[in-house]
């Protein structure tokens, strides 16, 4: 035993019965005594960890003006014009010190909806907590900085905007000749692209899912996407903030 060789016992051995519901409570009580004992015997005063918070990371990467925290009071759909668009009434309470007047616009830095992020993760066989490090010249992407796949896809690129003709043409070069390639090529025609892609808000992800034989890795997918943009909404005054 260690104590027979000169060691000092810090606390009595903890014993618990796994059949009892109080097992974890007993462990917590023993752990508290153990940690208190360790803190009394330590000679250094350095904290176990240190944390630095950067609250402007996305704005810096996306080259936007400083953004401030606000609170959404309500978010209600008031009308649905089409299958793909809806008008909303949103009330937002601004942070203390922020000012506004009638006629101003409110800039909102959004995040991509969780269901779309999950679809991208599945398409490229990624897990939400996989860590990606992008190396090279920055293109509104966080370069040389480890970031989770979830955070990268949620906050830095547009996942849901309609596919551009350039994006469709990029897919054509990645698919073998055949019926699928003919269908894709059809979408590059001006009128058809507007009616079947833009109006229906068919995204690059939608096309990749519709044509699974297209070979594209996560690098090329990210390079094909525009950076996440701010949304501007009109506003009028209210007693609690902005409507």
VENTA-V174238 format. One record per backbone hydrogen bond with DSSP energy under -1.0 kcal/mol. NH is the residue of the N-H (numbers start at 1). CO is the residue of the C=O. If there is no record, write none. Layout:
nh=NH co=CO
nh=NH co=CO
//
This chain:
nh=5 co=2
nh=6 co=3
nh=7 co=2
nh=20 co=17
nh=23 co=20
nh=26 co=22
nh=27 co=23
nh=28 co=24
nh=29 co=25
nh=30 co=26
nh=31 co=27
nh=32 co=28
nh=33 co=29
nh=34 co=30
nh=35 co=31
nh=36 co=32
nh=37 co=33
nh=38 co=34
nh=39 co=35
nh=40 co=36
nh=42 co=38
nh=60 co=56
nh=61 co=57
nh=62 co=58
nh=64 co=59
nh=71 co=93
nh=73 co=91
nh=74 co=91
nh=76 co=89
nh=78 co=87
nh=79 co=87
nh=82 co=85
nh=87 co=79
nh=89 co=76
nh=91 co=74
nh=92 co=242
nh=93 co=71
nh=98 co=95
nh=104 co=101
nh=106 co=233
nh=108 co=231
nh=112 co=154
nh=117 co=113
nh=118 co=114
nh=119 co=115
nh=120 co=116
nh=121 co=117
nh=122 co=118
nh=123 co=119
nh=124 co=120
nh=125 co=122
nh=126 co=121
nh=130 co=127
nh=132 co=147
nh=143 co=141
nh=144 co=134
nh=147 co=132
nh=149 co=130
nh=150 co=128
nh=152 co=148
nh=153 co=149
nh=154 co=150
nh=155 co=151
nh=156 co=152
nh=158 co=226
nh=163 co=202
nh=168 co=164
nh=169 co=165
nh=170 co=166
nh=171 co=167
nh=172 co=168
nh=173 co=169
nh=174 co=171
nh=175 co=172
nh=182 co=178
nh=183 co=179
nh=184 co=180
nh=185 co=181
nh=186 co=182
nh=187 co=184
nh=188 co=185
nh=189 co=186
nh=193 co=189
nh=194 co=190
nh=195 co=191
nh=196 co=192
nh=197 co=193
nh=198 co=193
nh=199 co=194
nh=201 co=198
nh=202 co=197
nh=207 co=203
nh=208 co=204
nh=209 co=205
nh=210 co=206
nh=211 co=207
nh=214 co=211
nh=215 co=174
nh=221 co=217
nh=222 co=218
nh=223 co=219
nh=224 co=220
nh=225 co=222
nh=228 co=156
nh=231 co=108
nh=233 co=106
nh=238 co=241
nh=242 co=92
nh=243 co=236
//
